[in-house]
């Protein structure tokens, strides 16, 4: 499964394009990682925008939200993992 | 459908309890509103925690994430709406 890492500075429209491309691919699902409130907010906006990219072609999406742990420079950080897949 | 309003100061465990109660109810779905990155982050954490409350009883959840507009003291603000329902 494709994994996208989103930061507080990520552009939600570009992230939405990447999510939509993954959903349209054979994989038809994608995982998005975010650490911190700013990044989580960008992911939420990106997923909201993705609906508008996919819905006109009859594709609707569901998201599963869960905690994850990510290793950054030897430190373990708690991240939020969004798994987006076709409804 | 039950609507929960979550703020940056909301306790994710308490919000998760309210989400789980709504999912277990006859309604079996709930809408959660958040304005701003801090609030959106608390909602994401709350939904992640809700998985742990419901999964042991064989209930799994999906989330739909979308934009919404909320009127606060006469001002229109863009909010993020999370609709959580049984898988």
Backbone of each chain as nested JSON, in Angstrom:
{
  "chains": [
    {"id": "A", "residues": [
      {"number": 1, "name": "UNK", "atoms": {"N": [0.857, -1.197, 0.0], "CA": [0.0, 0.0, 0.0], "C": [0.885, 1.237, 0.0]}},
      {"number": 2, "name": "UNK", "atoms": {"N": [0.523, 2.213, -0.803], "CA": [1.228, 3.494, -0.889], "C": [1.107, 4.231, 0.459]}},
      {"number": 3, "name": "UNK", "atoms": {"N": [2.203, 4.853, 0.905], "CA": [2.172, 5.619, 2.157], "C": [2.565, 7.065, 1.869]}},
      {"number": 4, "name": "UNK", "atoms": {"N": [1.694, 8.003, 2.25], "CA": [1.975, 9.432, 2.074], "C": [2.275, 10.038, 3.445]}},
      {"number": 5, "name": "UNK", "atoms": {"N": [3.354, 10.821, 3.521], "CA": [3.658, 11.511, 4.774], "C": [3.281, 12.976, 4.608]}},
      {"number": 6, "name": "UNK", "atoms": {"N": [2.397, 13.451, 5.466], "CA": [1.89, 14.816, 5.34], "C": [2.388, 15.658, 6.515]}},
      {"number": 7, "name": "UNK", "atoms": {"N": [2.818, 16.888, 6.206], "CA": [3.3, 17.826, 7.227], "C": [2.339, 19.005, 7.327]}},
      {"number": 8, "name": "UNK", "atoms": {"N": [2.55, 19.827, 8.346], "CA": [1.706, 21.015, 8.548], "C": [1.818, 21.976, 7.363]}},
      {"number": 9, "name": "UNK", "atoms": {"N": [2.934, 21.877, 6.627], "CA": [3.169, 22.77, 5.485], "C": [2.732, 22.162, 4.149]}},
      {"number": 10, "name": "UNK", "atoms": {"N": [2.203, 20.926, 4.179], "CA": [1.791, 20.275, 2.927], "C": [0.588, 21.002, 2.32]}},
      {"number": 11, "name": "UNK", "atoms": {"N": [0.53, 21.023, 0.998], "CA": [-0.581, 21.645, 0.27], "C": [-1.727, 20.634, 0.127]}},
      {"number": 12, "name": "UNK", "atoms": {"N": [-2.882, 20.887, 0.764], "CA": [-3.978, 19.907, 0.754], "C": [-4.45, 19.511, -0.642]}},
      {"number": 13, "name": "UNK", "atoms": {"N": [-4.4, 20.463, -1.607], "CA": [-4.852, 20.1, -2.96], "C": [-3.906, 19.11, -3.61]}},
      {"number": 14, "name": "UNK", "atoms": {"N": [-2.587, 19.286, -3.367], "CA": [-1.614, 18.346, -3.925], "C": [-1.739, 16.986, -3.241]}},
      {"number": 15, "name": "UNK", "atoms": {"N": [-1.928, 17.003, -1.918], "CA": [-2.087, 15.729, -1.189], "C": [-3.353, 15.02, -1.688]}},
      {"number": 16, "name": "UNK", "atoms": {"N": [-4.436, 15.796, -1.889], "CA": [-5.688, 15.211, -2.39], "C": [-5.476, 14.562, -3.76]}},
      {"number": 17, "name": "UNK", "atoms": {"N": [-4.668, 15.21, -4.608], "CA": [-4.364, 14.626, -5.919], "C": [-3.649, 13.299, -5.786]}},
      {"number": 18, "name": "UNK", "atoms": {"N": [-2.718, 13.225, -4.827], "CA": [-1.967, 11.977, -4.603], "C": [-2.872, 10.888, -4.031]}},
      {"number": 19, "name": "UNK", "atoms": {"N": [-3.778, 11.277, -3.13], "CA": [-4.728, 10.297, -2.568], "C": [-5.628, 9.768, -3.683]}},
      {"number": 20, "name": "UNK", "atoms": {"N": [-6.17, 10.678, -4.487], "CA": [-7.088, 10.283, -5.566], "C": [-6.383, 9.343, -6.547]}},
      {"number": 21, "name": "UNK", "atoms": {"N": [-5.108, 9.634, -6.859], "CA": [-4.357, 8.777, -7.782], "C": [-4.196, 7.369, -7.195]}},
      {"number": 22, "name": "UNK", "atoms": {"N": [-3.924, 7.294, -5.901], "CA": [-3.767, 5.976, -5.25], "C": [-5.079, 5.202, -5.255]}},
      {"number": 23, "name": "UNK", "atoms": {"N": [-6.184, 5.919, -5.001], "CA": [-7.494, 5.251, -4.954], "C": [-7.874, 4.736, -6.351]}},
      {"number": 24, "name": "UNK", "atoms": {"N": [-7.504, 5.515, -7.37], "CA": [-7.834, 5.106, -8.744], "C": [-6.933, 3.976, -9.225]}},
      {"number": 25, "name": "UNK", "atoms": {"N": [-5.773, 3.771, -8.556], "CA": [-4.819, 2.736, -8.982], "C": [-5.346, 1.343, -8.622]}},
      {"number": 26, "name": "UNK", "atoms": {"N": [-4.637, 0.321, -9.033], "CA": [-5.024, -1.065, -8.734], "C": [-5.115, -1.303, -7.231]}},
      {"number": 27, "name": "UNK", "atoms": {"N": [-4.275, -0.568, -6.488], "CA": [-4.213, -0.704, -5.039], "C": [-5.546, -0.315, -4.399]}},
      {"number": 28, "name": "UNK", "atoms": {"N": [-6.122, 0.793, -4.886], "CA": [-7.394, 1.363, -4.45], "C": [-7.452, 1.687, -2.953]}},
      {"number": 29, "name": "UNK", "atoms": {"N": [-6.286, 1.771, -2.309], "CA": [-6.251, 2.304, -0.954], "C": [-4.904, 2.961, -0.698]}},
      {"number": 30, "name": "UNK", "atoms": {"N": [-4.841, 3.796, 0.329], "CA": [-3.61, 4.525, 0.617], "C": [-3.559, 4.852, 2.109]}},
      {"number": 31, "name": "UNK", "atoms": {"N": [-2.336, 4.844, 2.656], "CA": [-2.156, 5.22, 4.063], "C": [-1.523, 6.6, 4.124]}},
      {"number": 32, "name": "UNK", "atoms": {"N": [-2.017, 7.453, 5.011], "CA": [-1.47, 8.798, 5.175], "C": [-1.028, 8.963, 6.627]}},
      {"number": 33, "name": "UNK", "atoms": {"N": [0.213, 9.4, 6.809], "CA": [0.781, 9.576, 8.153], "C": [0.873, 11.054, 8.505]}},
      {"number": 34, "name": "UNK", "atoms": {"N": [0.505, 11.389, 9.738], "CA": [0.629, 12.775, 10.201], "C": [1.094, 12.792, 11.644]}},
      {"number": 35, "name": "UNK", "atoms": {"N": [2.02, 13.691, 11.947], "CA": [2.47, 13.89, 13.33], "C": [2.2, 15.342, 13.704]}},
      {"number": 36, "name": "UNK", "atoms": {"N": [1.395, 15.549, 14.737], "CA": [1.097, 16.904, 15.206], "C": [-0.193, 17.447, 14.619]}},
      {"number": 37, "name": "UNK", "atoms": {"N": [-0.781, 18.412, 15.363], "CA": [-2.1, 18.95, 15.013], "C": [-2.117, 19.61, 13.636]}},
      {"number": 38, "name": "UNK", "atoms": {"N": [-1.065, 20.338, 13.286], "CA": [-1.035, 21.021, 11.99], "C": [-1.067, 20.03, 10.842]}},
      {"number": 39, "name": "UNK", "atoms": {"N": [-0.329, 18.942, 10.983], "CA": [-0.288, 17.909, 9.939], "C": [-1.617, 17.161, 9.855]}},
      {"number": 40, "name": "UNK", "atoms": {"N": [-2.183, 16.827, 11.021], "CA": [-3.472, 16.11, 11.056], "C": [-4.554, 16.962, 10.376]}},
      {"number": 41, "name": "UNK", "atoms": {"N": [-4.526, 18.263, 10.639], "CA": [-5.491, 19.18, 10.024], "C": [-5.344, 19.192, 8.497]}},
      {"number": 42, "name": "UNK", "atoms": {"N": [-4.109, 19.188, 8.012], "CA": [-3.901, 19.181, 6.56], "C": [-4.421, 17.877, 5.949]}},
      {"number": 43, "name": "UNK", "atoms": {"N": [-4.247, 16.764, 6.669], "CA": [-4.759, 15.48, 6.159], "C": [-6.283, 15.525, 6.072]}},
      {"number": 44, "name": "UNK", "atoms": {"N": [-6.939, 16.032, 7.116], "CA": [-8.409, 16.091, 7.116], "C": [-8.897, 16.923, 5.931]}},
      {"number": 45, "name": "UNK", "atoms": {"N": [-8.248, 18.094, 5.702], "CA": [-8.637, 18.936, 4.567], "C": [-8.392, 18.207, 3.243]}},
      {"number": 46, "name": "UNK", "atoms": {"N": [-7.262, 17.506, 3.162], "CA": [-6.919, 16.784, 1.929], "C": [-7.969, 15.723, 1.599]}},
      {"number": 47, "name": "UNK", "atoms": {"N": [-8.408, 15.0, 2.632], "CA": [-9.393, 13.932, 2.407], "C": [-10.737, 14.545, 1.994]}},
      {"number": 48, "name": "UNK", "atoms": {"N": [-11.099, 15.684, 2.622], "CA": [-12.344, 16.375, 2.239], "C": [-12.276, 16.796, 0.772]}},
      {"number": 49, "name": "UNK", "atoms": {"N": [-11.123, 17.311, 0.345], "CA": [-10.953, 17.726, -1.056], "C": [-10.994, 16.514, -1.986]}},
      {"number": 50, "name": "UNK", "atoms": {"N": [-10.422, 15.405, -1.555], "CA": [-10.383, 14.187, -2.38], "C": [-11.785, 13.735, -2.779]}},
      {"number": 51, "name": "UNK", "atoms": {"N": [-12.754, 13.869, -1.843], "CA": [-14.153, 13.525, -2.17], "C": [-14.587, 14.205, -3.467]}},
      {"number": 52, "name": "UNK", "atoms": {"N": [-14.252, 15.485, -3.586], "CA": [-14.657, 16.264, -4.756], "C": [-13.953, 15.833, -6.034]}},
      {"number": 53, "name": "UNK", "atoms": {"N": [-12.733, 15.283, -5.886], "CA": [-11.993, 14.793, -7.057], "C": [-12.555, 13.459, -7.546]}},
      {"number": 54, "name": "UNK", "atoms": {"N": [-13.007, 12.625, -6.606], "CA": [-13.411, 11.254, -6.969], "C": [-14.917, 11.084, -7.186]}},
      {"number": 55, "name": "UNK", "atoms": {"N": [-15.726, 11.822, -6.431], "CA": [-17.177, 11.618, -6.483], "C": [-17.764, 11.785, -7.891]}},
      {"number": 56, "name": "UNK", "atoms": {"N": [-17.256, 12.761, -8.692], "CA": [-17.837, 12.902, -10.047], "C": [-17.643, 11.67, -10.925]}},
      {"number": 57, "name": "UNK", "atoms": {"N": [-16.675, 10.81, -10.572], "CA": [-16.483, 9.577, -11.343], "C": [-17.103, 8.376, -10.616]}},
      {"number": 58, "name": "UNK", "atoms": {"N": [-17.968, 8.662, -9.634], "CA": [-18.702, 7.587, -8.971], "C": [-17.893, 6.82, -7.949]}},
      {"number": 59, "name": "UNK", "atoms": {"N": [-16.751, 7.404, -7.538], "CA": [-15.931, 6.747, -6.511], "C": [-16.109, 7.499, -5.192]}},
      {"number": 60, "name": "UNK", "atoms": {"N": [-16.469, 6.76, -4.137], "CA": [-16.64, 7.355, -2.814], "C": [-15.667, 6.681, -1.856]}},
      {"number": 61, "name": "UNK", "atoms": {"N": [-15.237, 7.416, -0.842], "CA": [-14.169, 6.903, 0.027], "C": [-14.572, 6.831, 1.498]}},
      {"number": 62, "name": "UNK", "atoms": {"N": [-13.947, 5.885, 2.191], "CA": [-14.064, 5.723, 3.629], "C": [-12.684, 5.878, 4.238]}},
      {"number": 63, "name": "UNK", "atoms": {"N": [-12.633, 6.398, 5.445], "CA": [-11.348, 6.536, 6.126], "C": [-11.374, 5.786, 7.454]}},
      {"number": 64, "name": "UNK", "atoms": {"N": [-10.298, 5.076, 7.747], "CA": [-10.087, 4.472, 9.057], "C": [-8.988, 5.283, 9.734]}},
      {"number": 65, "name": "UNK", "atoms": {"N": [-9.227, 5.712, 10.972], "CA": [-8.263, 6.557, 11.682], "C": [-7.713, 5.779, 12.877]}},
      {"number": 66, "name": "UNK", "atoms": {"N": [-6.391, 5.719, 12.994], "CA": [-5.771, 4.933, 14.065], "C": [-4.452, 5.564, 14.506]}},
      {"number": 67, "name": "UNK", "atoms": {"N": [-3.989, 5.174, 15.675], "CA": [-2.675, 5.609, 16.131], "C": [-1.602, 4.732, 15.511]}},
      {"number": 68, "name": "UNK", "atoms": {"N": [-0.409, 5.291, 15.396], "CA": [0.736, 4.512, 14.928], "C": [1.971, 5.074, 15.609]}},
      {"number": 69, "name": "UNK", "atoms": {"N": [3.09, 4.353, 15.505], "CA": [4.339, 4.879, 16.037], "C": [5.343, 4.97, 14.91]}},
      {"number": 70, "name": "UNK", "atoms": {"N": [6.016, 6.093, 14.851], "CA": [6.967, 6.339, 13.774], "C": [8.315, 6.657, 14.405]}},
      {"number": 71, "name": "UNK", "atoms": {"N": [9.375, 6.118, 13.826], "CA": [10.722, 6.376, 14.328], "C": [11.342, 7.539, 13.552]}},
      {"number": 72, "name": "UNK", "atoms": {"N": [11.641, 8.615, 14.265], "CA": [12.26, 9.783, 13.61], "C": [13.589, 10.073, 14.296]}},
      {"number": 73, "name": "UNK", "atoms": {"N": [14.676, 9.887, 13.573], "CA": [16.019, 10.12, 14.118], "C": [16.223, 9.399, 15.452]}},
      {"number": 74, "name": "UNK", "atoms": {"N": [15.739, 8.168, 15.546], "CA": [15.945, 7.37, 16.748], "C": [14.915, 7.599, 17.839]}},
      {"number": 75, "name": "UNK", "atoms": {"N": [14.053, 8.619, 17.679], "CA": [12.986, 8.866, 18.655], "C": [11.683, 8.251, 18.167]}},
      {"number": 76, "name": "UNK", "atoms": {"N": [10.934, 7.63, 19.086], "CA": [9.626, 7.089, 18.728], "C": [8.577, 8.169, 18.944]}},
      {"number": 77, "name": "UNK", "atoms": {"N": [7.835, 8.508, 17.888], "CA": [6.788, 9.527, 17.98], "C": [5.437, 8.886, 17.652]}},
      {"number": 78, "name": "UNK", "atoms": {"N": [4.397, 9.351, 18.323], "CA": [3.052, 8.855, 18.022], "C": [2.502, 9.633, 16.824]}},
      {"number": 79, "name": "UNK", "atoms": {"N": [2.055, 8.898, 15.84], "CA": [1.466, 9.539, 14.663], "C": [0.003, 9.112, 14.539]}},
      {"number": 80, "name": "UNK", "atoms": {"N": [-0.706, 9.856, 13.722], "CA": [-2.071, 9.447, 13.368], "C": [-2.009, 8.913, 11.941]}},
      {"number": 81, "name": "UNK", "atoms": {"N": [-2.588, 7.74, 11.773], "CA": [-2.587, 7.046, 10.482], "C": [-4.003, 7.089, 9.923]}},
      {"number": 82, "name": "UNK", "atoms": {"N": [-4.157, 7.584, 8.702], "CA": [-5.451, 7.599, 8.015], "C": [-5.372, 6.598, 6.865]}},
      {"number": 83, "name": "UNK", "atoms": {"N": [-6.215, 5.59, 6.873], "CA": [-6.252, 4.657, 5.75], "C": [-7.505, 4.967, 4.937]}},
      {"number": 84, "name": "UNK", "atoms": {"N": [-7.276, 5.422, 3.696], "CA": [-8.392, 5.81, 2.831], "C": [-8.599, 4.708, 1.8]}},
      {"number": 85, "name": "UNK", "atoms": {"N": [-9.839, 4.269, 1.649], "CA": [-10.135, 3.244, 0.643], "C": [-11.494, 3.479, 0.019]}},
      {"number": 86, "name": "UNK", "atoms": {"N": [-11.722, 2.793, -1.091], "CA": [-13.01, 2.921, -1.788], "C": [-14.135, 2.403, -0.932]}},
      {"number": 87, "name": "UNK", "atoms": {"N": [-15.284, 3.104, -0.975], "CA": [-16.477, 2.654, -0.261], "C": [-17.009, 1.408, -0.923]}}
    ]},
    {"id": "B", "residues": [
      {"number": 1, "name": "UNK", "atoms": {"N": [-29.526, 12.558, 13.36], "CA": [-28.186, 12.072, 13.731], "C": [-27.623, 12.976, 14.829]}},
      {"number": 2, "name": "UNK", "atoms": {"N": [-27.027, 12.367, 15.824], "CA": [-26.382, 13.077, 16.921], "C": [-25.202, 13.912, 16.391]}},
      {"number": 3, "name": "UNK", "atoms": {"N": [-25.042, 15.139, 16.876], "CA": [-23.921, 15.987, 16.449], "C": [-23.078, 16.364, 17.671]}},
      {"number": 4, "name": "UNK", "atoms": {"N": [-21.799, 16.051, 17.614], "CA": [-20.868, 16.406, 18.693], "C": [-19.988, 17.55, 18.218]}},
      {"number": 5, "name": "UNK", "atoms": {"N": [-19.823, 18.574, 19.059], "CA": [-18.925, 19.678, 18.725], "C": [-17.665, 19.524, 19.559]}},
      {"number": 6, "name": "UNK", "atoms": {"N": [-16.529, 19.417, 18.877], "CA": [-15.27, 19.162, 19.574], "C": [-14.367, 20.393, 19.469]}},
      {"number": 7, "name": "UNK", "atoms": {"N": [-13.732, 20.751, 20.575], "CA": [-12.813, 21.898, 20.62], "C": [-11.388, 21.396, 20.868]}},
      {"number": 8, "name": "UNK", "atoms": {"N": [-10.436, 22.298, 20.728], "CA": [-9.025, 21.949, 20.957], "C": [-8.796, 21.483, 22.397]}},
      {"number": 9, "name": "UNK", "atoms": {"N": [-9.686, 21.917, 23.3], "CA": [-9.537, 21.567, 24.719], "C": [-10.346, 20.325, 25.116]}},
      {"number": 10, "name": "UNK", "atoms": {"N": [-11.083, 19.73, 24.144], "CA": [-11.902, 18.554, 24.463], "C": [-11.009, 17.37, 24.833]}},
      {"number": 11, "name": "UNK", "atoms": {"N": [-11.5, 16.538, 25.749], "CA": [-10.777, 15.336, 26.177], "C": [-11.098, 14.184, 25.206]}},
      {"number": 12, "name": "UNK", "atoms": {"N": [-10.096, 13.688, 24.471], "CA": [-10.358, 12.669, 23.449], "C": [-11.009, 11.391, 23.994]}},
      {"number": 13, "name": "UNK", "atoms": {"N": [-10.68, 11.015, 25.249], "CA": [-11.297, 9.798, 25.801], "C": [-12.792, 10.0, 26.039]}},
      {"number": 14, "name": "UNK", "atoms": {"N": [-13.158, 11.203, 26.509], "CA": [-14.577, 11.486, 26.731], "C": [-15.322, 11.572, 25.399]}},
      {"number": 15, "name": "UNK", "atoms": {"N": [-14.682, 12.207, 24.402], "CA": [-15.317, 12.3, 23.078], "C": [-15.483, 10.894, 22.5]}},
      {"number": 16, "name": "UNK", "atoms": {"N": [-14.459, 10.065, 22.67], "CA": [-14.535, 8.679, 22.165], "C": [-15.682, 7.929, 22.825]}},
      {"number": 17, "name": "UNK", "atoms": {"N": [-15.899, 8.165, 24.108], "CA": [-17.014, 7.519, 24.812], "C": [-18.35, 7.943, 24.215]}},
      {"number": 18, "name": "UNK", "atoms": {"N": [-18.461, 9.235, 23.878], "CA": [-19.7, 9.749, 23.286], "C": [-19.904, 9.196, 21.868]}},
      {"number": 19, "name": "UNK", "atoms": {"N": [-18.811, 9.094, 21.107], "CA": [-18.91, 8.515, 19.75], "C": [-19.358, 7.059, 19.849]}},
      {"number": 20, "name": "UNK", "atoms": {"N": [-18.706, 6.31, 20.738], "CA": [-19.022, 4.883, 20.883], "C": [-20.484, 4.695, 21.282]}},
      {"number": 21, "name": "UNK", "atoms": {"N": [-20.978, 5.553, 22.189], "CA": [-22.379, 5.456, 22.633], "C": [-23.326, 5.699, 21.451]}},
      {"number": 22, "name": "UNK", "atoms": {"N": [-22.997, 6.679, 20.61], "CA": [-23.842, 6.972, 19.438], "C": [-23.842, 5.806, 18.455]}},
      {"number": 23, "name": "UNK", "atoms": {"N": [-22.653, 5.213, 18.251], "CA": [-22.542, 4.095, 17.306], "C": [-23.33, 2.884, 17.811]}},
      {"number": 24, "name": "UNK", "atoms": {"N": [-23.294, 2.678, 19.134], "CA": [-24.016, 1.537, 19.721], "C": [-25.53, 1.779, 19.746]}},
      {"number": 25, "name": "UNK", "atoms": {"N": [-25.957, 3.049, 19.637], "CA": [-27.385, 3.382, 19.701], "C": [-28.091, 2.947, 18.414]}},
      {"number": 26, "name": "UNK", "atoms": {"N": [-29.398, 3.115, 18.394], "CA": [-30.185, 2.745, 17.213], "C": [-29.729, 3.52, 15.978]}},
      {"number": 27, "name": "UNK", "atoms": {"N": [-29.249, 4.756, 16.226], "CA": [-28.806, 5.64, 15.15], "C": [-27.617, 5.024, 14.407]}},
      {"number": 28, "name": "UNK", "atoms": {"N": [-26.68, 4.483, 15.16], "CA": [-25.454, 3.821, 14.679], "C": [-24.564, 4.714, 13.812]}},
      {"number": 29, "name": "UNK", "atoms": {"N": [-24.786, 6.034, 13.879], "CA": [-23.85, 6.968, 13.257], "C": [-23.86, 8.284, 14.015]}},
      {"number": 30, "name": "UNK", "atoms": {"N": [-22.812, 9.072, 13.823], "CA": [-22.702, 10.338, 14.544], "C": [-21.873, 11.311, 13.72]}},
      {"number": 31, "name": "UNK", "atoms": {"N": [-22.219, 12.601, 13.824], "CA": [-21.452, 13.639, 13.148], "C": [-20.647, 14.403, 14.181]}},
      {"number": 32, "name": "UNK", "atoms": {"N": [-19.378, 14.671, 13.865], "CA": [-18.51, 15.422, 14.769], "C": [-18.01, 16.658, 14.034]}},
      {"number": 33, "name": "UNK", "atoms": {"N": [-18.163, 17.821, 14.662], "CA": [-17.754, 19.102, 14.061], "C": [-16.495, 19.624, 14.73]}},
      {"number": 34, "name": "UNK", "atoms": {"N": [-15.562, 20.126, 13.92], "CA": [-14.342, 20.72, 14.477], "C": [-13.966, 21.945, 13.663]}},
      {"number": 35, "name": "UNK", "atoms": {"N": [-13.562, 23.014, 14.368], "CA": [-13.068, 24.234, 13.698], "C": [-11.649, 24.482, 14.18]}},
      {"number": 36, "name": "UNK", "atoms": {"N": [-10.694, 24.48, 13.264], "CA": [-9.3, 24.741, 13.628], "C": [-8.495, 23.475, 13.841]}},
      {"number": 37, "name": "UNK", "atoms": {"N": [-7.172, 23.605, 13.661], "CA": [-6.269, 22.445, 13.694], "C": [-6.301, 21.712, 15.031]}},
      {"number": 38, "name": "UNK", "atoms": {"N": [-6.352, 22.465, 16.135], "CA": [-6.346, 21.827, 17.45], "C": [-7.57, 20.95, 17.649]}},
      {"number": 39, "name": "UNK", "atoms": {"N": [-8.722, 21.448, 17.199], "CA": [-9.974, 20.698, 17.338], "C": [-9.981, 19.471, 16.416]}},
      {"number": 40, "name": "UNK", "atoms": {"N": [-9.503, 19.665, 15.177], "CA": [-9.452, 18.55, 14.219], "C": [-8.549, 17.437, 14.761]}},
      {"number": 41, "name": "UNK", "atoms": {"N": [-7.431, 17.82, 15.372], "CA": [-6.509, 16.845, 15.949], "C": [-7.174, 16.051, 17.079]}},
      {"number": 42, "name": "UNK", "atoms": {"N": [-7.965, 16.743, 17.913], "CA": [-8.651, 16.038, 19.003], "C": [-9.685, 15.059, 18.444]}},
      {"number": 43, "name": "UNK", "atoms": {"N": [-10.342, 15.431, 17.353], "CA": [-11.323, 14.519, 16.743], "C": [-10.608, 13.273, 16.221]}},
      {"number": 44, "name": "UNK", "atoms": {"N": [-9.47, 13.466, 15.525], "CA": [-8.735, 12.313, 14.972], "C": [-8.325, 11.362, 16.095]}},
      {"number": 45, "name": "UNK", "atoms": {"N": [-7.807, 11.934, 17.205], "CA": [-7.419, 11.09, 18.341], "C": [-8.641, 10.379, 18.922]}},
      {"number": 46, "name": "UNK", "atoms": {"N": [-9.752, 11.111, 19.03], "CA": [-10.978, 10.529, 19.601], "C": [-11.457, 9.337, 18.783]}},
      {"number": 47, "name": "UNK", "atoms": {"N": [-11.405, 9.478, 17.443], "CA": [-11.887, 8.382, 16.58], "C": [-10.929, 7.19, 16.689]}},
      {"number": 48, "name": "UNK", "atoms": {"N": [-9.622, 7.462, 16.785], "CA": [-8.647, 6.372, 16.954], "C": [-8.931, 5.614, 18.253]}},
      {"number": 49, "name": "UNK", "atoms": {"N": [-9.235, 6.365, 19.317], "CA": [-9.544, 5.728, 20.615], "C": [-10.855, 4.944, 20.522]}},
      {"number": 50, "name": "UNK", "atoms": {"N": [-11.836, 5.469, 19.793], "CA": [-13.142, 4.806, 19.663], "C": [-12.998, 3.387, 19.109]}},
      {"number": 51, "name": "UNK", "atoms": {"N": [-12.069, 3.213, 18.142], "CA": [-11.814, 1.864, 17.605], "C": [-11.601, 0.865, 18.742]}},
      {"number": 52, "name": "UNK", "atoms": {"N": [-10.789, 1.273, 19.721], "CA": [-10.456, 0.381, 20.838], "C": [-11.637, 0.106, 21.747]}},
      {"number": 53, "name": "UNK", "atoms": {"N": [-12.577, 1.06, 21.819], "CA": [-13.778, 0.869, 22.641], "C": [-14.755, -0.09, 21.968]}},
      {"number": 54, "name": "UNK", "atoms": {"N": [-14.835, -0.024, 20.62], "CA": [-15.875, -0.784, 19.904], "C": [-15.393, -2.125, 19.353]}},
      {"number": 55, "name": "UNK", "atoms": {"N": [-14.134, -2.178, 18.927], "CA": [-13.632, -3.395, 18.267], "C": [-13.79, -4.658, 19.116]}},
      {"number": 56, "name": "UNK", "atoms": {"N": [-13.58, -4.576, 20.456], "CA": [-13.744, -5.808, 21.252], "C": [-15.151, -6.384, 21.19]}},
      {"number": 57, "name": "UNK", "atoms": {"N": [-16.15, -5.565, 20.842], "CA": [-17.523, -6.075, 20.718], "C": [-17.883, -6.327, 19.252]}},
      {"number": 58, "name": "UNK", "atoms": {"N": [-16.856, -6.367, 18.404], "CA": [-17.082, -6.734, 17.002], "C": [-17.661, -5.616, 16.163]}},
      {"number": 59, "name": "UNK", "atoms": {"N": [-17.564, -4.382, 16.659], "CA": [-18.06, -3.234, 15.886], "C": [-16.856, -2.465, 15.343]}},
      {"number": 60, "name": "UNK", "atoms": {"N": [-16.845, -2.244, 14.018], "CA": [-15.764, -1.498, 13.377], "C": [-16.373, -0.276, 12.697]}},
      {"number": 61, "name": "UNK", "atoms": {"N": [-15.583, 0.775, 12.612], "CA": [-16.139, 2.052, 12.135], "C": [-15.414, 2.604, 10.904]}},
      {"number": 62, "name": "UNK", "atoms": {"N": [-16.178, 3.345, 10.112], "CA": [-15.671, 4.093, 8.968], "C": [-15.964, 5.562, 9.191]}},
      {"number": 63, "name": "UNK", "atoms": {"N": [-15.085, 6.403, 8.661], "CA": [-15.3, 7.839, 8.787], "C": [-15.345, 8.49, 7.408]}},
      {"number": 64, "name": "UNK", "atoms": {"N": [-16.301, 9.388, 7.217], "CA": [-16.353, 10.247, 6.032], "C": [-15.955, 11.642, 6.486]}},
      {"number": 65, "name": "UNK", "atoms": {"N": [-14.995, 12.251, 5.786], "CA": [-14.496, 13.57, 6.182], "C": [-14.879, 14.588, 5.107]}},
      {"number": 66, "name": "UNK", "atoms": {"N": [-15.5, 15.696, 5.522], "CA": [-15.971, 16.697, 4.559], "C": [-15.926, 18.096, 5.159]}},
      {"number": 67, "name": "UNK", "atoms": {"N": [-15.967, 19.092, 4.297], "CA": [-16.061, 20.475, 4.764], "C": [-17.51, 20.799, 5.096]}},
      {"number": 68, "name": "UNK", "atoms": {"N": [-17.676, 21.765, 6.004], "CA": [-19.002, 22.259, 6.315], "C": [-18.874, 23.739, 6.674]}},
      {"number": 69, "name": "UNK", "atoms": {"N": [-19.981, 24.421, 6.77], "CA": [-19.945, 25.813, 7.221], "C": [-20.803, 25.944, 8.451]}},
      {"number": 70, "name": "UNK", "atoms": {"N": [-20.253, 26.63, 9.436], "CA": [-20.943, 26.775, 10.708], "C": [-21.071, 28.27, 10.987]}},
      {"number": 71, "name": "UNK", "atoms": {"N": [-22.226, 28.663, 11.504], "CA": [-22.45, 30.066, 11.833], "C": [-22.134, 30.286, 13.312]}},
      {"number": 72, "name": "UNK", "atoms": {"N": [-21.153, 31.131, 13.594], "CA": [-20.786, 31.423, 14.985], "C": [-20.893, 32.928, 15.198]}},
      {"number": 73, "name": "UNK", "atoms": {"N": [-21.84, 33.321, 16.046], "CA": [-22.066, 34.748, 16.346], "C": [-22.208, 35.58, 15.065]}},
      {"number": 74, "name": "UNK", "atoms": {"N": [-22.894, 35.027, 14.076], "CA": [-23.139, 35.771, 12.842], "C": [-22.038, 35.643, 11.8]}},
      {"number": 75, "name": "UNK", "atoms": {"N": [-20.897, 35.042, 12.177], "CA": [-19.799, 34.826, 11.216], "C": [-19.87, 33.411, 10.662]}},
      {"number": 76, "name": "UNK", "atoms": {"N": [-19.625, 33.264, 9.361], "CA": [-19.586, 31.939, 8.765], "C": [-18.149, 31.412, 8.829]}},
      {"number": 77, "name": "UNK", "atoms": {"N": [-17.969, 30.265, 9.459], "CA": [-16.636, 29.661, 9.588], "C": [-16.646, 28.314, 8.891]}},
      {"number": 78, "name": "UNK", "atoms": {"N": [-15.536, 27.957, 8.291], "CA": [-15.424, 26.638, 7.673], "C": [-15.042, 25.621, 8.74]}},
      {"number": 79, "name": "UNK", "atoms": {"N": [-15.808, 24.554, 8.814], "CA": [-15.498, 23.502, 9.781], "C": [-15.198, 22.209, 9.031]}},
      {"number": 80, "name": "UNK", "atoms": {"N": [-14.601, 21.274, 9.758], "CA": [-14.436, 19.929, 9.208], "C": [-15.45, 19.038, 9.912]}},
      {"number": 81, "name": "UNK", "atoms": {"N": [-16.17, 18.279, 9.097], "CA": [-17.242, 17.41, 9.591], "C": [-16.772, 15.967, 9.439]}},
      {"number": 82, "name": "UNK", "atoms": {"N": [-16.795, 15.205, 10.516], "CA": [-16.443, 13.781, 10.486], "C": [-17.728, 12.997, 10.727]}},
      {"number": 83, "name": "UNK", "atoms": {"N": [-18.129, 12.176, 9.773], "CA": [-19.308, 11.331, 9.999], "C": [-18.805, 9.908, 10.247]}},
      {"number": 84, "name": "UNK", "atoms": {"N": [-19.048, 9.433, 11.46], "CA": [-18.566, 8.096, 11.844], "C": [-19.747, 7.141, 11.821]}},
      {"number": 85, "name": "UNK", "atoms": {"N": [-19.576, 5.999, 11.157], "CA": [-20.654, 5.004, 11.133], "C": [-20.089, 3.595, 11.171]}},
      {"number": 86, "name": "UNK", "atoms": {"N": [-20.968, 2.647, 11.451], "CA": [-20.553, 1.242, 11.5], "C": [-20.089, 0.776, 10.15]}},
      {"number": 87, "name": "UNK", "atoms": {"N": [-19.021, -0.032, 10.125], "CA": [-18.523, -0.625, 8.872], "C": [-19.504, -1.686, 8.395]}}
    ]}
  ]
}
